[in-house]
Amino acid sequence: MKKIDTQLTFDFEDGNGPVPAHHHTNHDGSVSDSAWVSDTARVSDTAWVSDTARVSGNARVSDTAWVSDNAWVFGNARVSGNARVFGNARVSGNARVFGNARVFGSARVFGNARVSDSARVFDTARVSGNARVFGSARVFGTARVSDTAWVSGDARVFGSARVSGDASVSGDARVFDSARVFDTAWVSGNARVFGDARVFEGEHSGALETEDTKEEVVTGEAPTRCHSTEPGPFCRNCGAKI
């Protein structure tokens, strides 16, 4: 083990006041003595790791990010920006949590997943594969977002819902209960998908509200696209893939 200076205290602004802490040898980040950061991990000089949190493998915590409580960041994961990972959350693999995102509770973000902007993933939710959760979206309960699916805007995915394949849930849409959105389905606007509903193939906007068990639900006209001309892989207004 590399030598660390344990003759320091640091206030992590968590209500516990100054606690014994040290600077991690890789980039001088502030680490409480009760936390653990491996020699191979990196914590930048403005990042924090506190309580009994762990950062290991080739993981990186940078900028003003904070890993606390009993959270664990490992593998090649990155936590950056003003992001927070806390509670019993785990971020692993090649996952990225950045911006003002929060991952907490017993949530898991892994694979090549990305959680960014002001998104929240919590409870026992899982975000995996190449999935993206961004904007002000929320994924919670026992929900799962996987494959190349996107959840964005002010959308909510919760309960035991699943969003997978190349599906997109955006706007103010809600997907909950045991509902499934998959394949190339887009659910947006004020749409509600719940119960045992299954939605795939096609665009579904505010006209959609169902708890049917049908394999495909298409109601109303396809939504008018509002795609912004700003460069980027998704619409800045509705969060839809471009």
Contacts in CASP RR format, 6 or more apart in sequence:
PFRMAT RR
TARGET T0000
AUTHOR 0000-0000-0000
METHOD contacts of the structure
MODEL  1
MKKIDTQLTFDFEDGNGPVPAHHHTNHDGSVSDSAWVSDTARVSDTAWVS
DTARVSGNARVSDTAWVSDNAWVFGNARVSGNARVFGNARVSGNARVFGN
ARVFGSARVFGNARVSDSARVFDTARVSGNARVFGSARVFGTARVSDTAW
VSGDARVFGSARVSGDASVSGDARVFDSARVFDTAWVSGNARVFGDARVF
EGEHSGALETEDTKEEVVTGEAPTRCHSTEPGPFCRNCGAKI
1 39 0 8 1.000
2 25 0 8 1.000
2 39 0 8 1.000
3 25 0 8 1.000
4 22 0 8 1.000
4 23 0 8 1.000
4 24 0 8 1.000
4 25 0 8 1.000
5 22 0 8 1.000
5 23 0 8 1.000
6 20 0 8 1.000
6 22 0 8 1.000
6 33 0 8 1.000
8 20 0 8 1.000
8 21 0 8 1.000
8 22 0 8 1.000
8 23 0 8 1.000
9 18 0 8 1.000
9 19 0 8 1.000
9 20 0 8 1.000
9 21 0 8 1.000
10 18 0 8 1.000
10 19 0 8 1.000
10 21 0 8 1.000
10 30 0 8 1.000
10 32 0 8 1.000
11 17 0 8 1.000
11 18 0 8 1.000
11 19 0 8 1.000
12 19 0 8 1.000
12 21 0 8 1.000
12 30 0 8 1.000
12 32 0 8 1.000
12 48 0 8 1.000
12 50 0 8 1.000
12 66 0 8 1.000
12 68 0 8 1.000
14 50 0 8 1.000
14 51 0 8 1.000
14 68 0 8 1.000
19 32 0 8 1.000
19 33 0 8 1.000
19 34 0 8 1.000
19 50 0 8 1.000
20 32 0 8 1.000
20 33 0 8 1.000
20 34 0 8 1.000
21 30 0 8 1.000
21 31 0 8 1.000
21 32 0 8 1.000
21 33 0 8 1.000
21 50 0 8 1.000
22 31 0 8 1.000
22 33 0 8 1.000
23 29 0 8 1.000
23 30 0 8 1.000
23 31 0 8 1.000
23 45 0 8 1.000
24 30 0 8 1.000
24 31 0 8 1.000
24 37 0 8 1.000
24 41 0 8 1.000
24 42 0 8 1.000
24 43 0 8 1.000
24 49 0 8 1.000
25 39 0 8 1.000
26 37 0 8 1.000
26 39 0 8 1.000
26 40 0 8 1.000
26 41 0 8 1.000
26 42 0 8 1.000
26 43 0 8 1.000
27 42 0 8 1.000
27 43 0 8 1.000
27 44 0 8 1.000
27 45 0 8 1.000
27 62 0 8 1.000
28 43 0 8 1.000
28 44 0 8 1.000
28 45 0 8 1.000
29 43 0 8 1.000
29 44 0 8 1.000
29 45 0 8 1.000
29 46 0 8 1.000
29 47 0 8 1.000
29 48 0 8 1.000
29 49 0 8 1.000
30 43 0 8 1.000
30 47 0 8 1.000
30 48 0 8 1.000
30 49 0 8 1.000
30 50 0 8 1.000
31 37 0 8 1.000
31 43 0 8 1.000
31 48 0 8 1.000
31 49 0 8 1.000
31 50 0 8 1.000
32 49 0 8 1.000
32 50 0 8 1.000
32 51 0 8 1.000
34 50 0 8 1.000
34 51 0 8 1.000
34 52 0 8 1.000
35 49 0 8 1.000
35 50 0 8 1.000
35 51 0 8 1.000
35 52 0 8 1.000
35 53 0 8 1.000
35 54 0 8 1.000
35 55 0 8 1.000
35 67 0 8 1.000
36 52 0 8 1.000
36 53 0 8 1.000
36 54 0 8 1.000
36 55 0 8 1.000
36 56 0 8 1.000
37 43 0 8 1.000
37 49 0 8 1.000
37 54 0 8 1.000
37 55 0 8 1.000
37 56 0 8 1.000
38 55 0 8 1.000
38 56 0 8 1.000
38 57 0 8 1.000
40 56 0 8 1.000
40 57 0 8 1.000
40 58 0 8 1.000
41 55 0 8 1.000
41 56 0 8 1.000
41 57 0 8 1.000
41 58 0 8 1.000
41 59 0 8 1.000
41 60 0 8 1.000
41 61 0 8 1.000
41 73 0 8 1.000
42 59 0 8 1.000
42 60 0 8 1.000
42 61 0 8 1.000
42 62 0 8 1.000
43 49 0 8 1.000
43 55 0 8 1.000
43 60 0 8 1.000
43 61 0 8 1.000
43 62 0 8 1.000
44 60 0 8 1.000
44 61 0 8 1.000
44 62 0 8 1.000
44 63 0 8 1.000
46 62 0 8 1.000
46 63 0 8 1.000
46 64 0 8 1.000
47 61 0 8 1.000
47 62 0 8 1.000
47 63 0 8 1.000
47 64 0 8 1.000
47 65 0 8 1.000
47 66 0 8 1.000
47 67 0 8 1.000
47 79 0 8 1.000
48 61 0 8 1.000
48 65 0 8 1.000
48 66 0 8 1.000
48 67 0 8 1.000
48 68 0 8 1.000
49 55 0 8 1.000
49 61 0 8 1.000
49 66 0 8 1.000
49 67 0 8 1.000
49 68 0 8 1.000
50 66 0 8 1.000
50 67 0 8 1.000
50 68 0 8 1.000
51 68 0 8 1.000
51 69 0 8 1.000
51 70 0 8 1.000
52 69 0 8 1.000
52 70 0 8 1.000
53 67 0 8 1.000
53 68 0 8 1.000
53 69 0 8 1.000
53 70 0 8 1.000
53 71 0 8 1.000
53 72 0 8 1.000
53 73 0 8 1.000
53 85 0 8 1.000
53 86 0 8 1.000
54 71 0 8 1.000
54 72 0 8 1.000
54 73 0 8 1.000
54 74 0 8 1.000
55 61 0 8 1.000
55 67 0 8 1.000
55 72 0 8 1.000
55 73 0 8 1.000
55 74 0 8 1.000
56 72 0 8 1.000
56 73 0 8 1.000
56 74 0 8 1.000
56 75 0 8 1.000
57 74 0 8 1.000
57 75 0 8 1.000
57 76 0 8 1.000
58 75 0 8 1.000
58 76 0 8 1.000
59 73 0 8 1.000
59 74 0 8 1.000
59 75 0 8 1.000
59 76 0 8 1.000
59 77 0 8 1.000
59 78 0 8 1.000
59 79 0 8 1.000
59 91 0 8 1.000
60 77 0 8 1.000
60 78 0 8 1.000
60 79 0 8 1.000
60 80 0 8 1.000
61 67 0 8 1.000
61 73 0 8 1.000
61 78 0 8 1.000
61 79 0 8 1.000
61 80 0 8 1.000
62 78 0 8 1.000
62 79 0 8 1.000
62 80 0 8 1.000
62 81 0 8 1.000
63 80 0 8 1.000
63 81 0 8 1.000
63 82 0 8 1.000
64 81 0 8 1.000
64 82 0 8 1.000
65 79 0 8 1.000
65 80 0 8 1.000
65 81 0 8 1.000
65 82 0 8 1.000
65 83 0 8 1.000
65 84 0 8 1.000
65 85 0 8 1.000
65 97 0 8 1.000
65 98 0 8 1.000
66 83 0 8 1.000
66 84 0 8 1.000
66 85 0 8 1.000
66 86 0 8 1.000
67 73 0 8 1.000
67 79 0 8 1.000
67 84 0 8 1.000
67 85 0 8 1.000
67 86 0 8 1.000
68 84 0 8 1.000
68 85 0 8 1.000
68 86 0 8 1.000
68 87 0 8 1.000
69 86 0 8 1.000
69 87 0 8 1.000
69 88 0 8 1.000
69 104 0 8 1.000
70 87 0 8 1.000
70 88 0 8 1.000
71 85 0 8 1.000
71 86 0 8 1.000
71 87 0 8 1.000
71 88 0 8 1.000
71 89 0 8 1.000
71 90 0 8 1.000
71 91 0 8 1.000
71 103 0 8 1.000
71 104 0 8 1.000
72 89 0 8 1.000
72 90 0 8 1.000
72 91 0 8 1.000
72 92 0 8 1.000
73 79 0 8 1.000
73 85 0 8 1.000
73 90 0 8 1.000
73 91 0 8 1.000
73 92 0 8 1.000
74 90 0 8 1.000
74 91 0 8 1.000
74 92 0 8 1.000
74 93 0 8 1.000
75 92 0 8 1.000
75 93 0 8 1.000
75 94 0 8 1.000
76 93 0 8 1.000
76 94 0 8 1.000
77 91 0 8 1.000
77 92 0 8 1.000
77 93 0 8 1.000
77 94 0 8 1.000
77 95 0 8 1.000
77 96 0 8 1.000
77 97 0 8 1.000
77 109 0 8 1.000
77 110 0 8 1.000
78 95 0 8 1.000
78 96 0 8 1.000
78 97 0 8 1.000
78 98 0 8 1.000
79 85 0 8 1.000
79 91 0 8 1.000
79 96 0 8 1.000
79 97 0 8 1.000
79 98 0 8 1.000
80 96 0 8 1.000
80 97 0 8 1.000
80 98 0 8 1.000
80 99 0 8 1.000
81 98 0 8 1.000
81 99 0 8 1.000
81 100 0 8 1.000
82 99 0 8 1.000
82 100 0 8 1.000
83 97 0 8 1.000
83 98 0 8 1.000
83 99 0 8 1.000
83 100 0 8 1.000
83 101 0 8 1.000
83 102 0 8 1.000
83 103 0 8 1.000
83 115 0 8 1.000
84 101 0 8 1.000
84 102 0 8 1.000
84 103 0 8 1.000
84 104 0 8 1.000
85 91 0 8 1.000
85 97 0 8 1.000
85 102 0 8 1.000
85 103 0 8 1.000
85 104 0 8 1.000
86 102 0 8 1.000
86 103 0 8 1.000
86 104 0 8 1.000
86 105 0 8 1.000
87 104 0 8 1.000
87 105 0 8 1.000
87 106 0 8 1.000
88 105 0 8 1.000
88 106 0 8 1.000
89 103 0 8 1.000
89 104 0 8 1.000
89 105 0 8 1.000
89 106 0 8 1.000
89 107 0 8 1.000
89 108 0 8 1.000
89 109 0 8 1.000
89 121 0 8 1.000
89 122 0 8 1.000
90 107 0 8 1.000
90 108 0 8 1.000
90 109 0 8 1.000
90 110 0 8 1.000
91 97 0 8 1.000
91 103 0 8 1.000
91 108 0 8 1.000
91 109 0 8 1.000
91 110 0 8 1.000
92 108 0 8 1.000
92 109 0 8 1.000
92 110 0 8 1.000
92 111 0 8 1.000
93 110 0 8 1.000
93 111 0 8 1.000
93 112 0 8 1.000
94 111 0 8 1.000
94 112 0 8 1.000
95 109 0 8 1.000
95 110 0 8 1.000
95 111 0 8 1.000
95 112 0 8 1.000
95 113 0 8 1.000
95 114 0 8 1.000
95 115 0 8 1.000
95 127 0 8 1.000
96 113 0 8 1.000
96 114 0 8 1.000
96 115 0 8 1.000
96 116 0 8 1.000
97 103 0 8 1.000
97 109 0 8 1.000
97 114 0 8 1.000
97 115 0 8 1.000
97 116 0 8 1.000
98 114 0 8 1.000
98 115 0 8 1.000
98 116 0 8 1.000
99 116 0 8 1.000
99 117 0 8 1.000
99 118 0 8 1.000
100 117 0 8 1.000
100 118 0 8 1.000
101 115 0 8 1.000
101 116 0 8 1.000
101 117 0 8 1.000
101 118 0 8 1.000
101 119 0 8 1.000
101 120 0 8 1.000
101 121 0 8 1.000
101 133 0 8 1.000
102 119 0 8 1.000
102 120 0 8 1.000
102 121 0 8 1.000
102 122 0 8 1.000
103 109 0 8 1.000
103 115 0 8 1.000
103 120 0 8 1.000
103 121 0 8 1.000
103 122 0 8 1.000
104 120 0 8 1.000
104 121 0 8 1.000
104 122 0 8 1.000
105 122 0 8 1.000
105 123 0 8 1.000
105 124 0 8 1.000
106 123 0 8 1.000
106 124 0 8 1.000
107 121 0 8 1.000
107 122 0 8 1.000
107 123 0 8 1.000
107 124 0 8 1.000
107 125 0 8 1.000
107 126 0 8 1.000
107 127 0 8 1.000
107 139 0 8 1.000
107 140 0 8 1.000
108 124 0 8 1.000
108 125 0 8 1.000
108 126 0 8 1.000
108 127 0 8 1.000
108 128 0 8 1.000
109 115 0 8 1.000
109 121 0 8 1.000
109 126 0 8 1.000
109 127 0 8 1.000
109 128 0 8 1.000
110 126 0 8 1.000
110 127 0 8 1.000
110 128 0 8 1.000
110 129 0 8 1.000
111 128 0 8 1.000
111 129 0 8 1.000
111 130 0 8 1.000
112 129 0 8 1.000
112 130 0 8 1.000
113 127 0 8 1.000
113 128 0 8 1.000
113 129 0 8 1.000
113 130 0 8 1.000
113 131 0 8 1.000
113 132 0 8 1.000
113 133 0 8 1.000
113 145 0 8 1.000
114 131 0 8 1.000
114 132 0 8 1.000
114 133 0 8 1.000
114 134 0 8 1.000
115 121 0 8 1.000
115 127 0 8 1.000
115 132 0 8 1.000
115 133 0 8 1.000
115 134 0 8 1.000
116 132 0 8 1.000
116 133 0 8 1.000
116 134 0 8 1.000
116 135 0 8 1.000
117 134 0 8 1.000
117 135 0 8 1.000
117 136 0 8 1.000
118 135 0 8 1.000
118 136 0 8 1.000
119 133 0 8 1.000
119 134 0 8 1.000
119 135 0 8 1.000
119 136 0 8 1.000
119 137 0 8 1.000
119 138 0 8 1.000
119 139 0 8 1.000
119 151 0 8 1.000
120 137 0 8 1.000
120 138 0 8 1.000
120 139 0 8 1.000
120 140 0 8 1.000
121 127 0 8 1.000
121 133 0 8 1.000
121 138 0 8 1.000
121 139 0 8 1.000
121 140 0 8 1.000
122 138 0 8 1.000
122 139 0 8 1.000
122 140 0 8 1.000
122 141 0 8 1.000
123 140 0 8 1.000
123 141 0 8 1.000
123 142 0 8 1.000
124 141 0 8 1.000
124 142 0 8 1.000
125 139 0 8 1.000
125 140 0 8 1.000
125 141 0 8 1.000
125 142 0 8 1.000
125 143 0 8 1.000
125 144 0 8 1.000
125 145 0 8 1.000
125 157 0 8 1.000
125 158 0 8 1.000
126 143 0 8 1.000
126 144 0 8 1.000
126 145 0 8 1.000
126 146 0 8 1.000
127 133 0 8 1.000
127 139 0 8 1.000
127 144 0 8 1.000
127 145 0 8 1.000
127 146 0 8 1.000
128 144 0 8 1.000
128 145 0 8 1.000
128 146 0 8 1.000
129 146 0 8 1.000
129 147 0 8 1.000
129 148 0 8 1.000
130 147 0 8 1.000
130 148 0 8 1.000
131 145 0 8 1.000
131 146 0 8 1.000
131 147 0 8 1.000
131 148 0 8 1.000
131 149 0 8 1.000
131 150 0 8 1.000
131 151 0 8 1.000
131 163 0 8 1.000
132 149 0 8 1.000
132 150 0 8 1.000
132 151 0 8 1.000
132 152 0 8 1.000
133 139 0 8 1.000
133 145 0 8 1.000
133 150 0 8 1.000
133 151 0 8 1.000
133 152 0 8 1.000
134 150 0 8 1.000
134 151 0 8 1.000
134 152 0 8 1.000
134 153 0 8 1.000
135 152 0 8 1.000
135 153 0 8 1.000
135 154 0 8 1.000
135 239 0 8 1.000
136 153 0 8 1.000
136 154 0 8 1.000
137 151 0 8 1.000
137 152 0 8 1.000
137 153 0 8 1.000
137 154 0 8 1.000
137 155 0 8 1.000
137 156 0 8 1.000
137 157 0 8 1.000
137 169 0 8 1.000
138 155 0 8 1.000
138 156 0 8 1.000
138 157 0 8 1.000
138 158 0 8 1.000
139 145 0 8 1.000
139 151 0 8 1.000
139 156 0 8 1.000
139 157 0 8 1.000
139 158 0 8 1.000
140 156 0 8 1.000
140 157 0 8 1.000
140 158 0 8 1.000
140 159 0 8 1.000
141 158 0 8 1.000
141 159 0 8 1.000
141 160 0 8 1.000
142 159 0 8 1.000
142 160 0 8 1.000
143 157 0 8 1.000
143 158 0 8 1.000
143 159 0 8 1.000
143 160 0 8 1.000
143 161 0 8 1.000
143 162 0 8 1.000
143 163 0 8 1.000
143 175 0 8 1.000
143 176 0 8 1.000
144 161 0 8 1.000
144 162 0 8 1.000
144 163 0 8 1.000
144 164 0 8 1.000
145 151 0 8 1.000
145 157 0 8 1.000
145 162 0 8 1.000
145 163 0 8 1.000
145 164 0 8 1.000
146 162 0 8 1.000
146 163 0 8 1.000
146 164 0 8 1.000
146 165 0 8 1.000
147 164 0 8 1.000
147 165 0 8 1.000
147 166 0 8 1.000
148 165 0 8 1.000
148 166 0 8 1.000
149 163 0 8 1.000
149 164 0 8 1.000
149 165 0 8 1.000
149 166 0 8 1.000
149 167 0 8 1.000
149 168 0 8 1.000
149 169 0 8 1.000
149 181 0 8 1.000
149 182 0 8 1.000
150 167 0 8 1.000
150 168 0 8 1.000
150 169 0 8 1.000
150 170 0 8 1.000
150 234 0 8 1.000
150 239 0 8 1.000
150 241 0 8 1.000
151 157 0 8 1.000
151 163 0 8 1.000
151 168 0 8 1.000
151 169 0 8 1.000
151 170 0 8 1.000
152 168 0 8 1.000
152 169 0 8 1.000
152 170 0 8 1.000
152 171 0 8 1.000
152 234 0 8 1.000
152 239 0 8 1.000
153 170 0 8 1.000
153 171 0 8 1.000
153 172 0 8 1.000
153 238 0 8 1.000
153 239 0 8 1.000
154 171 0 8 1.000
154 172 0 8 1.000
155 169 0 8 1.000
155 170 0 8 1.000
155 171 0 8 1.000
155 172 0 8 1.000
155 173 0 8 1.000
155 174 0 8 1.000
155 175 0 8 1.000
155 187 0 8 1.000
156 173 0 8 1.000
156 174 0 8 1.000
156 175 0 8 1.000
156 176 0 8 1.000
157 163 0 8 1.000
157 169 0 8 1.000
157 174 0 8 1.000
157 175 0 8 1.000
157 176 0 8 1.000
158 174 0 8 1.000
158 175 0 8 1.000
158 176 0 8 1.000
159 176 0 8 1.000
159 177 0 8 1.000
159 178 0 8 1.000
160 177 0 8 1.000
160 178 0 8 1.000
161 175 0 8 1.000
161 176 0 8 1.000
161 177 0 8 1.000
161 178 0 8 1.000
161 179 0 8 1.000
161 180 0 8 1.000
161 181 0 8 1.000
161 193 0 8 1.000
162 179 0 8 1.000
162 180 0 8 1.000
162 181 0 8 1.000
162 182 0 8 1.000
163 169 0 8 1.000
163 175 0 8 1.000
163 180 0 8 1.000
163 181 0 8 1.000
163 182 0 8 1.000
164 180 0 8 1.000
164 181 0 8 1.000
164 182 0 8 1.000
165 182 0 8 1.000
165 183 0 8 1.000
165 184 0 8 1.000
166 183 0 8 1.000
166 184 0 8 1.000
167 181 0 8 1.000
167 182 0 8 1.000
167 183 0 8 1.000
167 184 0 8 1.000
167 185 0 8 1.000
167 186 0 8 1.000
167 187 0 8 1.000
167 199 0 8 1.000
167 200 0 8 1.000
168 185 0 8 1.000
168 186 0 8 1.000
168 187 0 8 1.000
168 188 0 8 1.000
168 239 0 8 1.000
168 240 0 8 1.000
168 241 0 8 1.000
169 175 0 8 1.000
169 181 0 8 1.000
169 187 0 8 1.000
169 188 0 8 1.000
170 186 0 8 1.000
170 187 0 8 1.000
170 188 0 8 1.000
170 189 0 8 1.000
170 238 0 8 1.000
170 239 0 8 1.000
170 240 0 8 1.000
171 188 0 8 1.000
171 189 0 8 1.000
171 238 0 8 1.000
171 239 0 8 1.000
172 189 0 8 1.000
172 190 0 8 1.000
173 187 0 8 1.000
173 188 0 8 1.000
173 189 0 8 1.000
173 190 0 8 1.000
173 191 0 8 1.000
173 192 0 8 1.000
173 193 0 8 1.000
173 206 0 8 1.000
174 191 0 8 1.000
174 192 0 8 1.000
174 193 0 8 1.000
174 194 0 8 1.000
175 181 0 8 1.000
175 187 0 8 1.000
175 193 0 8 1.000
175 194 0 8 1.000
176 193 0 8 1.000
176 194 0 8 1.000
176 195 0 8 1.000
177 194 0 8 1.000
177 195 0 8 1.000
177 196 0 8 1.000
177 211 0 8 1.000
178 195 0 8 1.000
178 196 0 8 1.000
179 193 0 8 1.000
179 194 0 8 1.000
179 195 0 8 1.000
179 196 0 8 1.000
179 197 0 8 1.000
179 198 0 8 1.000
179 199 0 8 1.000
179 211 0 8 1.000
180 197 0 8 1.000
180 198 0 8 1.000
180 199 0 8 1.000
181 187 0 8 1.000
181 193 0 8 1.000
181 199 0 8 1.000
181 200 0 8 1.000
182 198 0 8 1.000
182 199 0 8 1.000
182 200 0 8 1.000
183 200 0 8 1.000
183 201 0 8 1.000
184 200 0 8 1.000
184 201 0 8 1.000
184 202 0 8 1.000
185 199 0 8 1.000
185 200 0 8 1.000
185 201 0 8 1.000
185 202 0 8 1.000
185 203 0 8 1.000
185 204 0 8 1.000
186 202 0 8 1.000
186 203 0 8 1.000
186 204 0 8 1.000
186 240 0 8 1.000
186 241 0 8 1.000
187 193 0 8 1.000
187 199 0 8 1.000
187 204 0 8 1.000
187 208 0 8 1.000
188 203 0 8 1.000
188 204 0 8 1.000
188 205 0 8 1.000
188 206 0 8 1.000
188 223 0 8 1.000
188 238 0 8 1.000
188 239 0 8 1.000
188 240 0 8 1.000
189 205 0 8 1.000
189 206 0 8 1.000
189 223 0 8 1.000
189 238 0 8 1.000
190 205 0 8 1.000
190 206 0 8 1.000
191 204 0 8 1.000
191 205 0 8 1.000
191 206 0 8 1.000
191 207 0 8 1.000
191 208 0 8 1.000
191 209 0 8 1.000
192 208 0 8 1.000
192 209 0 8 1.000
192 210 0 8 1.000
193 199 0 8 1.000
193 204 0 8 1.000
193 208 0 8 1.000
193 210 0 8 1.000
193 217 0 8 1.000
194 210 0 8 1.000
194 211 0 8 1.000
195 211 0 8 1.000
196 211 0 8 1.000
196 212 0 8 1.000
196 213 0 8 1.000
197 210 0 8 1.000
197 211 0 8 1.000
197 212 0 8 1.000
197 213 0 8 1.000
197 214 0 8 1.000
197 217 0 8 1.000
198 213 0 8 1.000
198 214 0 8 1.000
198 215 0 8 1.000
198 216 0 8 1.000
198 217 0 8 1.000
199 208 0 8 1.000
199 210 0 8 1.000
199 216 0 8 1.000
199 217 0 8 1.000
200 215 0 8 1.000
200 216 0 8 1.000
201 216 0 8 1.000
202 218 0 8 1.000
202 222 0 8 1.000
203 222 0 8 1.000
203 223 0 8 1.000
204 217 0 8 1.000
204 218 0 8 1.000
204 219 0 8 1.000
205 220 0 8 1.000
205 221 0 8 1.000
205 222 0 8 1.000
205 223 0 8 1.000
206 223 0 8 1.000
207 219 0 8 1.000
207 220 0 8 1.000
207 221 0 8 1.000
208 217 0 8 1.000
208 219 0 8 1.000
208 220 0 8 1.000
210 217 0 8 1.000
210 219 0 8 1.000
223 238 0 8 1.000
225 235 0 8 1.000
225 238 0 8 1.000
225 240 0 8 1.000
226 235 0 8 1.000
226 237 0 8 1.000
226 238 0 8 1.000
227 235 0 8 1.000
227 237 0 8 1.000
227 238 0 8 1.000
227 240 0 8 1.000
227 242 0 8 1.000
228 235 0 8 1.000
228 236 0 8 1.000
228 237 0 8 1.000
230 236 0 8 1.000
232 242 0 8 1.000
233 241 0 8 1.000
233 242 0 8 1.000
234 240 0 8 1.000
234 241 0 8 1.000
234 242 0 8 1.000
235 241 0 8 1.000
235 242 0 8 1.000
END
